[in-house]
Amino acid sequence: MNFNELALARYSLRKFDPRPIEEEKLRLLLQAAQSAPTAHNNQPQYLLVCKSPDALARVDRCTTMHFGAPVVLVVCYDPAAAWVRTGIDGKNHGEIDAAIATAQIMLQAADLGLGSTYVGVFDPEKLALALPELAGRTPIALLPVGYPAPDAHPSKLHTQRKPLEEFYTEL
């Protein structure tokens, strides 16, 4: 499958098969995050891999959008490691770097026959209390990952896209 086919086939999976993800595949997901480009190569992205029943229960207390996945990756960045622009905008770019890593994980998952969905609906303060392992890191997303359930399918809206001409302006 070429990249365009992969990008079009990938969808937000909201119904997972309970079988575990093989360690080799999980490692490839982690390597996809590790290889993501970052500002000044500071690599501020950090993943908390939640797969034990206890860890998944703690995540469930912070969101309603776990969807029964066997693994939830908590995607974070370390503000101390993130590059802070001192010029034009003064923003901390760790969140952007972590978002790029998240996109790479989702595409790697699809390439491996796994599904995922980007969950931004969670209470960060509640998550920090439930997962003290996050100390000093800022979570940006929860990423449920696993095999699609046999009856899983994309939403009806998955293939509905604006015309390409509405996505760009040529100068």
TIRO-599815 format. One record per atom (N, C-alpha, C, O): residue in three letters; residue number from 1; atom name; x, y, z. Coordinates in steps of 0.1 Angstrom, whole numbers, plus 5000, padded with zeros to 4 digits. Atoms other than C-alpha are relative to their C-alpha. Layout:
% TIRO-599815
   residuo   num   atomo     c1     c2     c3
       ALA   NUM      CA      X      Y      Z
...
//
This chain:
% TIRO-599815
   residuo   num   atomo     c1     c2     c3
       MET     1       N   5008   4988   5000
       MET     1      CA   5000   5000   5000
       MET     1       C   5009   5012   5000
       MET     1       O   5018   5013   5008
       ASN     2       N   4992   4988   5000
       ASN     2      CA   5014   5034   4991
       ASN     2       C   4995   5010   5011
       ASN     2       O   4984   5007   5017
       PHE     3       N   5004   4991   4990
       PHE     3      CA   5012   5064   5014
       PHE     3       C   4986   5006   4999
       PHE     3       O   4979   5006   5008
       ASN     4       N   5014   4995   5002
       ASN     4      CA   4981   5079   4999
       ASN     4       C   4989   4990   5003
       ASN     4       O   4979   4994   5009
       GLU     5       N   5009   5011   4997
       GLU     5      CA   4963   5046   5001
       GLU     5       C   4999   4998   5015
       GLU     5       O   4988   4997   5021
       LEU     6       N   5000   5001   4985
       LEU     6      CA   4973   5043   5038
       LEU     6       C   4993   5012   5006
       LEU     6       O   4985   5009   5015
       ALA     7       N   5006   4988   4994
       ALA     7      CA   4963   5079   5046
       ALA     7       C   4984   4999   4998
       ALA     7       O   4977   5003   5007
       LEU     8       N   5014   5001   5002
       LEU     8      CA   4929   5073   5030
       LEU     8       C   4993   4989   5007
       LEU     8       O   4981   4990   5011
       ALA     9       N   5006   5012   4993
       ALA     9      CA   4923   5039   5046
       ALA     9       C   4999   5002   5015
       ALA     9       O   4990   4997   5021
       ARG    10       N   4999   4998   4986
       ARG    10      CA   4932   5051   5081
       ARG    10       C   4987   5007   5005
       ARG    10       O   4983   5017   4999
       TYR    11       N   5011   4993   4995
       TYR    11      CA   4902   5061   5102
       TYR    11       C   5000   4999   5015
       TYR    11       O   5008   4991   5021
       SER    12       N   5001   5000   4985
       SER    12      CA   4894   5068   5139
       SER    12       C   4992   4988   5004
       SER    12       O   4980   4988   5003
       LEU    13       N   5006   5013   4995
       LEU    13      CA   4887   5034   5154
       LEU    13       C   4994   5002   5014
       LEU    13       O   5001   5007   5023
       ARG    14       N   5007   4999   4987
       ARG    14      CA   4862   5034   5182
       ARG    14       C   4994   4987   5005
       ARG    14       O   4986   4987   5014
       LYS    15       N   5004   5013   4995
       LYS    15      CA   4856   4997   5186
       LYS    15       C   5011   4990   4998
       LYS    15       O   5015   4987   4987
       PHE    16       N   4988   5008   5000
       PHE    16      CA   4885   4975   5195
       PHE    16       C   4998   4986   5003
       PHE    16       O   4989   4983   5011
       ASP    17       N   5000   5014   4997
       ASP    17      CA   4891   4938   5196
       ASP    17       C   5009   5000   5013
       ASP    17       O   5018   5007   5014
       PRO    18       N   4992   5000   4987
       PRO    18      CA   4904   4929   5232
       PRO    18       C   5014   4994   4999
       PRO    18       O   5021   4995   5009
       ARG    19       N   4987   5007   5000
       ARG    19      CA   4934   4909   5220
       ARG    19       C   5012   5010   5001
       ARG    19       O   5011   5022   4996
       PRO    20       N   4989   4991   4998
       PRO    20      CA   4967   4924   5230
       PRO    20       C   5008   5003   4988
       PRO    20       O   5008   4995   4978
       ILE    21       N   4991   4997   5011
       ILE    21      CA   4992   4941   5207
       ILE    21       C   5013   4993   5003
       ILE    21       O   5018   4993   5014
       GLU    22       N   4987   5007   4998
       GLU    22      CA   5023   4921   5201
       GLU    22       C   5011   5010   5003
       GLU    22       O   5010   5022   4999
       GLU    23       N   4989   4991   4995
       GLU    23      CA   5054   4936   5217
       GLU    23       C   5008   5006   4988
       GLU    23       O   5012   5018   4989
       GLU    24       N   4993   4995   5011
       GLU    24      CA   5071   4939   5183
       GLU    24       C   4993   5012   4993
       GLU    24       O   4999   5022   4989
       LYS    25       N   5008   4990   5006
       LYS    25      CA   5043   4960   5169
       LYS    25       C   4999   5013   5010
       LYS    25       O   5000   5024   5005
       LEU    26       N   4999   4988   4990
       LEU    26      CA   5042   4982   5201
       LEU    26       C   5013   5007   4999
       LEU    26       O   5013   5019   4999
       ARG    27       N   4987   4994   5002
       ARG    27      CA   5079   4988   5197
       ARG    27       C   5001   5008   4988
       ARG    27       O   5007   5019   4988
       LEU    28       N   5000   4993   5013
       LEU    28      CA   5074   4999   5161
       LEU    28       C   4992   5013   5002
       LEU    28       O   4995   5024   4996
       LEU    29       N   5008   4988   4997
       LEU    29      CA   5047   5024   5174
       LEU    29       C   5009   5010   5007
       LEU    29       O   5009   5022   5004
       LEU    30       N   4991   4991   4992
       LEU    30      CA   5072   5038   5199
       LEU    30       C   5011   5005   4992
       LEU    30       O   5015   5017   4993
       GLN    31       N   4990   4995   5009
       GLN    31      CA   5099   5040   5173
       GLN    31       C   4995   5011   4990
       GLN    31       O   5002   5020   4986
       ALA    32       N   5006   4989   5009
       ALA    32      CA   5075   5060   5150
       ALA    32       C   5000   5013   5008
       ALA    32       O   5003   5024   5002
       ALA    33       N   5000   4988   4992
       ALA    33      CA   5072   5085   5179
       ALA    33       C   5014   5005   5002
       ALA    33       O   5017   5017   5001
       GLN    34       N   4985   4996   4998
       GLN    34      CA   5110   5085   5185
       GLN    34       C   5006   5007   4988
       GLN    34       O   5014   5016   4989
       SER    35       N   4994   4995   5012
       SER    35      CA   5118   5092   5149
       SER    35       C   4993   5013   4995
       SER    35       O   4997   5018   4984
       ALA    36       N   5007   4988   5005
       ALA    36      CA   5094   5122   5146
       ALA    36       C   5009   5012   5000
       ALA    36       O   5018   5014   5009
       PRO    37       N   4991   4988   5000
       PRO    37      CA   5111   5155   5136
       PRO    37       C   4995   5009   5011
       PRO    37       O   4983   5011   5014
       THR    38       N   5003   4991   4990
       THR    38      CA   5113   5180   5164
       THR    38       C   5009   5013   4999
       THR    38       O   5019   5012   4993
       ALA    39       N   4992   4988   5001
       ALA    39      CA   5125   5216   5168
       ALA    39       C   5013   4999   5006
       ALA    39       O   5015   4994   5018
       HIS    40       N   4986   5001   4996
       HIS    40      CA   5163   5217   5171
       HIS    40       C   5003   4986   5005
       HIS    40       O   5013   4984   5013
       ASN    41       N   4998   5014   4996
       ASN    41      CA   5161   5179   5176
       ASN    41       C   5000   4998   5015
       ASN    41       O   5007   4989   5020
       ASN    42       N   5001   5001   4985
       ASN    42      CA   5152   5184   5213
       ASN    42       C   4992   4988   5005
       ASN    42       O   4994   4984   5016
       GLN    43       N   5007   5012   4997
       GLN    43      CA   5129   5154   5212
       GLN    43       C   4992   5001   5014
       GLN    43       O   4995   4993   5022
       PRO    44       N   5007   4999   4987
       PRO    44      CA   5105   5166   5240
       PRO    44       C   4988   4990   5002
       PRO    44       O   4983   4989   5013
       GLN    45       N   5012   5009   4999
       GLN    45      CA   5078   5140   5232
       GLN    45       C   5003   4988   5010
       GLN    45       O   5015   4984   5011
       TYR    46       N   4999   5011   4990
       TYR    46      CA   5072   5113   5258
       TYR    46       C   4987   4993   5000
       TYR    46       O   4976   4999   4999
       LEU    47       N   5011   5008   5000
       LEU    47      CA   5048   5084   5259
       LEU    47       C   4998   4992   5013
       LEU    47       O   5008   4986   5017
       LEU    48       N   5003   5009   4989
       LEU    48      CA   5032   5067   5288
       LEU    48       C   4991   4989   4994
       LEU    48       O   4980   4991   4989
       VAL    49       N   5007   5012   5007
       VAL    49      CA   5021   5032   5276
       VAL    49       C   4992   4993   5011
       VAL    49       O   4997   4987   5020
       CYS    50       N   5010   5005   4991
       CYS    50      CA   4990   5022   5295
       CYS    50       C   4994   4987   4995
       CYS    50       O   4987   4988   4985
       LYS    51       N   5006   5013   5005
       LYS    51      CA   4982   4985   5291
       LYS    51       C   4996   4990   5011
       LYS    51       O   4989   4980   5008
       SER    52       N   5004   5009   4989
       SER    52      CA   4978   4969   5325
       SER    52       C   4986   5004   5003
       SER    52       O   4981   5015   5001
       PRO    53       N   5014   4997   4996
       PRO    53      CA   4942   4967   5338
       PRO    53       C   5000   5012   5010
       PRO    53       O   4991   5020   5008
       ASP    54       N   4999   4988   4991
       ASP    54      CA   4952   4992   5366
       ASP    54       C   5002   5013   4992
       ASP    54       O   4995   5022   4995
       ALA    55       N   4998   4988   5007
       ALA    55      CA   4966   5017   5342
       ALA    55       C   4989   5004   4991
       ALA    55       O   4985   5016   4990
       LEU    56       N   5011   4997   5008
       LEU    56      CA   4937   5015   5318
       LEU    56       C   4988   5005   5008
       LEU    56       O   4981   5014   5004
       ALA    57       N   5011   4995   4991
       ALA    57      CA   4912   5019   5347
       ALA    57       C   5003   5014   5004
       ALA    57       O   4994   5022   5005
       ARG    58       N   4997   4987   4996
       ARG    58      CA   4931   5050   5358
       ARG    58       C   4997   5010   4988
       ARG    58       O   4993   5021   4990
       VAL    59       N   5003   4992   5012
       VAL    59      CA   4929   5064   5322
       VAL    59       C   4985   5002   4999
       VAL    59       O   4980   5013   4996
       ASP    60       N   5015   4999   5002
       ASP    60      CA   4891   5056   5321
       ASP    60       C   4994   5010   5010
       ASP    60       O   4983   5015   5007
       ARG    61       N   5005   4990   4990
       ARG    61      CA   4886   5078   5352
       ARG    61       C   5001   5014   4995
       ARG    61       O   4995   5023   5001
       CYS    62       N   4997   4986   5005
       CYS    62      CA   4898   5108   5331
       CYS    62       C   4993   5003   4987
       CYS    62       O   4994   5014   4982
       THR    63       N   5006   4998   5012
       THR    63      CA   4879   5103   5299
       THR    63       C   4989   4989   4998
       THR    63       O   4990   4978   5003
       THR    64       N   5010   5010   5004
       THR    64      CA   4849   5085   5284
       THR    64       C   5003   4993   4987
       THR    64       O   4996   4985   4982
       MET    65       N   4997   5004   5014
       MET    65      CA   4867   5078   5252
       MET    65       C   5012   4991   4999
       MET    65       O   5022   4994   4993
       HIS    66       N   4989   5010   5000
       HIS    66      CA   4889   5048   5258
       HIS    66       C   4996   4989   4989
       HIS    66       O   5005   4983   4983
       PHE    67       N   5005   5009   5010
       PHE    67      CA   4867   5026   5235
       PHE    67       C   5005   4985   5002
       PHE    67       O   5004   4977   4992
       GLY    68       N   4996   5014   4997
       GLY    68      CA   4880   4993   5251
       GLY    68       C   5013   4996   4993
       GLY    68       O   5015   4984   4992
       ALA    69       N   4987   5003   5006
       ALA    69      CA   4914   4995   5235
       ALA    69       C   5009   4993   5010
       ALA    69       O   5009   4996   5022
       PRO    70       N   4991   5007   4990
       PRO    70      CA   4940   4971   5250
       PRO    70       C   5012   5009   5004
       PRO    70       O   5019   5006   5014
       VAL    71       N   4989   4991   4996
       VAL    71      CA   4966   5000   5250
       VAL    71       C   4995   5014   4998
       VAL    71       O   4988   5017   4988
       VAL    72       N   5002   4986   5002
       VAL    72      CA   4962   5037   5255
       VAL    72       C   5014   5007   5002
       VAL    72       O   5020   5005   5013
       LEU    73       N   4988   4993   4999
       LEU    73      CA   4992   5058   5248
       LEU    73       C   4997   5014   5004
       LEU    73       O   4989   5021   4998
       VAL    74       N   5002   4986   4996
       VAL    74      CA   4993   5091   5267
       VAL    74       C   5012   5007   4994
       VAL    74       O   5023   5005   4998
       VAL    75       N   4990   4993   5007
       VAL    75      CA   5012   5114   5245
       VAL    75       C   5002   5014   5007
       VAL    75       O   4993   5022   5009
       CYS    76       N   4996   4988   4993
       CYS    76      CA   5031   5142   5263
       CYS    76       C   5012   5006   4994
       CYS    76       O   5018   5001   4985
       TYR    77       N   4987   4994   5003
       TYR    77      CA   5059   5165   5261
       TYR    77       C   5006   5005   5013
       TYR    77       O   4999   5008   5022
       ASP    78       N   4993   4995   4988
       ASP    78      CA   5085   5176   5286
       ASP    78       C   5003   5015   4997
       ASP    78       O   5012   5018   4989
       PRO    79       N   4998   4986   5002
       PRO    79      CA   5084   5214   5288
       PRO    79       C   5014   5004   5002
       PRO    79       O   5019   5014   4996
       ALA    80       N   4986   4996   4998
       ALA    80      CA   5119   5215   5301
       ALA    80       C   5009   4997   4988
       ALA    80       O   5020   5003   4986
       ALA    81       N   4992   5004   5011
       ALA    81      CA   5132   5198   5270
       ALA    81       C   4996   5007   4987
       ALA    81       O   5003   5007   4977
       ALA    82       N   5006   4994   5012
       ALA    82      CA   5110   5217   5245
       ALA    82       C   5007   5013   4997
       ALA    82       O   5011   5021   5006
       TRP    83       N   4993   4988   5005
       TRP    83      CA   5126   5245   5225
       TRP    83       C   4990   5011   5001
       TRP    83       O   4979   5011   4997
       VAL    84       N   5008   4988   4998
       VAL    84      CA   5112   5279   5234
       VAL    84       C   5006   5011   4991
       VAL    84       O   5018   5015   4992
       ARG    85       N   4996   4989   5009
       ARG    85      CA   5114   5305   5207
       ARG    85       C   5002   5013   5007
       ARG    85       O   4992   5016   5015
       THR    86       N   4998   4987   4993
       THR    86      CA   5128   5337   5220
       THR    86       C   4998   5011   4990
       THR    86       O   4998   5023   4994
       GLY    87       N   5002   4990   5010
       GLY    87      CA   5121   5356   5188
       GLY    87       C   4986   5004   4998
       GLY    87       O   4980   5011   5007
       ILE    88       N   5013   4995   5004
       ILE    88      CA   5088   5361   5171
       ILE    88       C   4988   4997   5009
       ILE    88       O   4981   5006   5013
       ASP    89       N   5012   5003   4993
       ASP    89      CA   5062   5342   5191
       ASP    89       C   5002   4996   5015
       ASP    89       O   4993   4996   5022
       GLY    90       N   4997   5004   4987
       GLY    90      CA   5079   5330   5223
       GLY    90       C   4993   4988   5005
       GLY    90       O   4992   4985   5017
       LYS    91       N   5007   5012   4997
       LYS    91      CA   5059   5298   5222
       LYS    91       C   5009   4988   5003
       LYS    91       O   5020   4987   4998
       ASN    92       N   4994   5012   4998
       ASN    92      CA   5069   5265   5236
       ASN    92       C   4995   4990   4989
       ASN    92       O   4983   4988   4988
       HIS    93       N   5004   5008   5012
       HIS    93      CA   5069   5241   5206
       HIS    93       C   5000   4985   5004
       HIS    93       O   4999   4977   4995
       GLY    94       N   5001   5014   4996
       GLY    94      CA   5068   5209   5226
       GLY    94       C   4987   4993   4996
       GLY    94       O   4987   4982   4992
       GLU    95       N   5013   5005   5004
       GLU    95      CA   5031   5205   5219
       GLU    95       C   5000   4996   4986
       GLU    95       O   4994   4986   4982
       ILE    96       N   4999   5003   5014
       ILE    96      CA   5037   5207   5182
       ILE    96       C   5008   4988   4997
       ILE    96       O   5004   4979   4989
       ASP    97       N   4991   5012   5002
       ASP    97      CA   5065   5182   5184
       ASP    97       C   4993   4987   5004
       ASP    97       O   4993   4977   4997
       ALA    98       N   5007   5012   4996
       ALA    98      CA   5043   5158   5203
       ALA    98       C   4989   4996   4991
       ALA    98       O   4985   4985   4989
       ALA    99       N   5010   5003   5010
       ALA    99      CA   5015   5162   5178
       ALA    99       C   5005   4994   4988
       ALA    99       O   4998   4985   4982
       ILE   100       N   4994   5006   5011
       ILE   100      CA   5038   5153   5150
       ILE   100       C   5003   4985   5003
       ILE   100       O   5001   4977   4995
       ALA   101       N   4997   5014   4996
       ALA   101      CA   5049   5122   5169
       ALA   101       C   4987   4992   5000
       ALA   101       O   4986   4980   4996
       THR   102       N   5013   5007   5000
       THR   102      CA   5012   5113   5174
       THR   102       C   4995   4996   4986
       THR   102       O   4990   4985   4984
       ALA   103       N   5004   5003   5014
       ALA   103      CA   5005   5115   5137
       ALA   103       C   5008   4989   4994
       ALA   103       O   5002   4980   4987
       GLN   104       N   4992   5011   5004
       GLN   104      CA   5034   5092   5130
       GLN   104       C   4996   4987   5006
       GLN   104       O   4996   4977   4999
       ILE   105       N   5005   5012   4994
       ILE   105      CA   5021   5067   5155
       ILE   105       C   4988   4995   4994
       ILE   105       O   4986   4983   4991
       MET   106       N   5013   5004   5006
       MET   106      CA   4986   5067   5140
       MET   106       C   5002   4994   4986
       MET   106       O   4996   4984   4983
       LEU   107       N   4998   5006   5013
       LEU   107      CA   5000   5061   5105
       LEU   107       C   5007   4987   5001
       LEU   107       O   5005   4977   4993
       GLN   108       N   4993   5013   4998
       GLN   108      CA   5024   5034   5117
       GLN   108       C   4990   4989   5005
       GLN   108       O   4991   4978   5000
       ALA   109       N   5010   5010   4995
       ALA   109      CA   4995   5017   5135
       ALA   109       C   4992   4995   4988
       ALA   109       O   4989   4983   4987
       ALA   110       N   5008   5004   5012
       ALA   110      CA   4974   5017   5103
       ALA   110       C   5008   4991   4991
       ALA   110       O   5003   4981   4986
       ASP   111       N   4991   5008   5008
       ASP   111      CA   5004   5002   5084
       ASP   111       C   5001   4986   5006
       ASP   111       O   5003   4976   4998
       LEU   112       N   4998   5013   4993
       LEU   112      CA   5006   4974   5110
       LEU   112       C   4986   4992   5001
       LEU   112       O   4986   4982   5007
       GLY   113       N   5014   5007   4999
       GLY   113      CA   4968   4965   5107
       GLY   113       C   4994   5004   5014
       GLY   113       O   4984   4997   5017
       LEU   114       N   5006   4996   4988
       LEU   114      CA   4961   4983   5140
       LEU   114       C   4991   5013   4998
       LEU   114       O   4993   5019   4987
       GLY   115       N   5008   4988   5001
       GLY   115      CA   4936   5011   5146
       GLY   115       C   5003   5009   5012
       GLY   115       O   5009   5004   5022
       SER   116       N   4997   4990   4989
       SER   116      CA   4938   5042   5167
       SER   116       C   4990   5012   4998
       SER   116       O   4983   5013   4988
       THR   117       N   5008   4988   5001
       THR   117      CA   4919   5074   5175
       THR   117       C   5007   5010   5009
       THR   117       O   5012   5007   5020
       TYR   118       N   4994   4989   4992
       TYR   118      CA   4932   5108   5187
       TYR   118       C   4989   5005   5009
       TYR   118       O   4978   5009   5005
       VAL   119       N   5010   4995   4990
       VAL   119      CA   4914   5117   5219
       VAL   119       C   5006   5012   5007
       VAL   119       O   5016   5011   5014
       GLY   120       N   4995   4988   4993
       GLY   120      CA   4918   5152   5231
       GLY   120       C   4990   5004   5011
       GLY   120       O   4992   5014   5018
       VAL   121       N   5010   4997   4990
       VAL   121      CA   4888   5151   5255
       VAL   121       C   5004   4992   5013
       VAL   121       O   5001   4981   5015
       PHE   122       N   4996   5006   4986
       PHE   122      CA   4903   5145   5290
       PHE   122       C   5003   5012   5008
       PHE   122       O   5006   5023   5004
       ASP   123       N   4997   4990   4990
       ASP   123      CA   4909   5165   5321
       ASP   123       C   5014   4999   5004
       ASP   123       O   5018   4989   5011
       PRO   124       N   4986   5001   4997
       PRO   124      CA   4946   5172   5323
       PRO   124       C   5004   4999   5015
       PRO   124       O   5013   4992   5019
       GLU   125       N   4997   5001   4986
       GLU   125      CA   4946   5178   5360
       GLU   125       C   4996   4987   5007
       GLU   125       O   5003   4982   5015
       LYS   126       N   5004   5013   4995
       LYS   126      CA   4926   5147   5367
       LYS   126       C   5010   4989   4995
       LYS   126       O   5013   4980   5003
       LEU   127       N   4990   5010   5006
       LEU   127      CA   4950   5127   5344
       LEU   127       C   5013   5001   5008
       LEU   127       O   5019   4990   5011
       ALA   128       N   4987   4999   4993
       ALA   128      CA   4980   5141   5363
       ALA   128       C   4999   4993   5014
       ALA   128       O   5008   4987   5019
       LEU   129       N   5003   5006   4987
       LEU   129      CA   4964   5129   5396
       LEU   129       C   4999   4985   4999
       LEU   129       O   5005   4977   5007
       ALA   130       N   5002   5014   5002
       ALA   130      CA   4955   5095   5382
       ALA   130       C   5013   4993   4995
       ALA   130       O   5015   4981   4998
       LEU   131       N   4987   5006   5006
       LEU   131      CA   4989   5090   5365
       LEU   131       C   5012   5009   5005
       LEU   131       O   5017   5017   4998
       PRO   132       N   4989   4992   4995
       PRO   132      CA   5016   5105   5388
       PRO   132       C   5013   4998   4992
       PRO   132       O   5022   5006   4994
       GLU   133       N   4988   5002   5008
       GLU   133      CA   5041   5090   5364
       GLU   133       C   5002   5011   4989
       GLU   133       O   5013   5012   4983
       LEU   134       N   4999   4988   5010
       LEU   134      CA   5034   5121   5342
       LEU   134       C   5007   5012   5006
       LEU   134       O   5009   5022   4999
       ALA   135       N   4995   4988   4993
       ALA   135      CA   5050   5144   5368
       ALA   135       C   5010   5007   4991
       ALA   135       O   5020   5001   4986
       GLY   136       N   4991   4991   5007
       GLY   136      CA   5067   5173   5350
       GLY   136       C   4998   5000   4985
       GLY   136       O   5004   5007   4977
       ARG   137       N   5003   5001   5014
       ARG   137      CA   5052   5164   5316
       ARG   137       C   4986   5005   4997
       ARG   137       O   4977   5004   5006
       THR   138       N   5013   4994   5004
       THR   138      CA   5023   5180   5297
       THR   138       C   4993   4990   4990
       THR   138       O   4998   4989   4979
       PRO   139       N   5007   5009   5010
       PRO   139      CA   4998   5155   5281
       PRO   139       C   4992   5009   4990
       PRO   139       O   4986   5019   4993
       ILE   140       N   5008   4993   5011
       ILE   140      CA   4983   5166   5247
       ILE   140       C   4989   4991   4995
       ILE   140       O   4980   4996   4989
       ALA   141       N   5010   5010   5006
       ALA   141      CA   4964   5134   5237
       ALA   141       C   5001   4987   5006
       ALA   141       O   5011   4983   5012
       LEU   142       N   5000   5014   4997
       LEU   142      CA   4953   5100   5246
       LEU   142       C   4998   4993   4987
       LEU   142       O   4990   4997   4978
       LEU   143       N   5001   5007   5013
       LEU   143      CA   4957   5075   5218
       LEU   143       C   4997   4985   5003
       LEU   143       O   5006   4977   5004
       PRO   144       N   5004   5015   4999
       PRO   144      CA   4937   5042   5222
       PRO   144       C   5005   4993   4987
       PRO   144       O   5003   4998   4976
       VAL   145       N   4995   5008   5011
       VAL   145      CA   4954   5016   5200
       VAL   145       C   4997   4985   5002
       VAL   145       O   4998   4980   5013
       GLY   146       N   5002   5015   5000
       GLY   146      CA   4946   4980   5191
       GLY   146       C   4995   4995   4987
       GLY   146       O   4994   5003   4977
       TYR   147       N   5006   5006   5012
       TYR   147      CA   4931   4957   5166
       TYR   147       C   4986   5004   4999
       TYR   147       O   4979   5005   5009
       PRO   148       N   5014   4997   5001
       PRO   148      CA   4898   4966   5151
       PRO   148       C   4991   4988   5004
       PRO   148       O   4994   4977   5001
       ALA   149       N   5010   5011   4997
       ALA   149      CA   4868   4946   5164
       ALA   149       C   4995   4995   4986
       ALA   149       O   4995   5003   4976
       PRO   150       N   5005   5006   5013
       PRO   150      CA   4853   4923   5137
       PRO   150       C   4990   5009   4993
       PRO   150       O   4989   5009   4981
       ASP   151       N   5010   4991   5006
       ASP   151      CA   4824   4947   5132
       ASP   151       C   5003   5015   5000
       ASP   151       O   4994   5023   4999
       ALA   152       N   4996   4986   5000
       ALA   152      CA   4843   4979   5134
       ALA   152       C   5000   5006   4986
       ALA   152       O   5002   4998   4976
       HIS   153       N   5000   4993   5013
       HIS   153      CA   4840   5004   5106
       HIS   153       C   5002   5015   5001
       HIS   153       O   4999   5020   5012
       PRO   154       N   4999   4986   4999
       PRO   154      CA   4847   5040   5098
       PRO   154       C   4986   5006   5001
       PRO   154       O   4976   5000   4998
       SER   155       N   5013   4993   4999
       SER   155      CA   4820   5066   5106
       SER   155       C   4995   5003   4986
       SER   155       O   5002   5002   4976
       LYS   156       N   5006   4997   5013
       LYS   156      CA   4796   5075   5078
       LYS   156       C   5007   5012   4994
       LYS   156       O   5007   5014   4981
       LEU   157       N   4994   4988   5005
       LEU   157      CA   4814   5108   5075
       LEU   157       C   5014   4999   4995
       LEU   157       O   5020   5008   4990
       HIS   158       N   4985   5002   5003
       HIS   158      CA   4849   5093   5069
       HIS   158       C   5004   5004   4986
       HIS   158       O   5014   5010   4984
       THR   159       N   4996   4997   5013
       THR   159      CA   4849   5096   5032
       THR   159       C   4995   5014   4995
       THR   159       O   4998   5018   4983
       GLN   160       N   5005   4987   5005
       GLN   160      CA   4831   5130   5030
       GLN   160       C   5011   5010   5002
       GLN   160       O   5015   5013   5014
       ARG   161       N   4989   4990   4999
       ARG   161      CA   4858   5156   5023
       ARG   161       C   4996   5012   4992
       ARG   161       O   4989   5011   4982
       LYS   162       N   5001   4988   5008
       LYS   162      CA   4858   5192   5011
       LYS   162       C   5007   4998   4987
       LYS   162       O   5017   4990   4987
       PRO   163       N   4992   5000   5012
       PRO   163      CA   4869   5197   4976
       PRO   163       C   5014   5004   5002
       PRO   163       O   5017   5014   5010
       LEU   164       N   4986   4996   4998
       LEU   164      CA   4907   5199   4974
       LEU   164       C   5002   5015   4998
       LEU   164       O   5011   5021   5005
       GLU   165       N   4998   4986   5003
       GLU   165      CA   4904   5234   4960
       GLU   165       C   4997   5009   5012
       GLU   165       O   5001   5021   5013
       GLU   166       N   5004   4993   4988
       GLU   166      CA   4890   5245   4994
       GLU   166       C   5011   4999   5011
       GLU   166       O   5011   5006   5021
       PHE   167       N   4990   5003   4990
       PHE   167      CA   4922   5234   5012
       PHE   167       C   5013   5009   4997
       PHE   167       O   5022   5008   5005
       TYR   168       N   4987   4993   5003
       TYR   168      CA   4948   5257   4995
       TYR   168       C   4997   5012   4992
       TYR   168       O   4986   5014   4985
       THR   169       N   4999   4988   5009
       THR   169      CA   4955   5290   4978
       THR   169       C   5013   5000   4994
       THR   169       O   5024   5000   5001
       GLU   170       N   4987   5000   5007
       GLU   170      CA   4982   5291   4952
       GLU   170       C   5003   5015   4998
       GLU   170       O   4995   5023   4992
       LEU   171       N   4995   4986   5002
       LEU   171      CA   5002   5324   4951
       LEU   171       C   5010   5001   4989
       LEU   171       O   5015   5012   4986
//
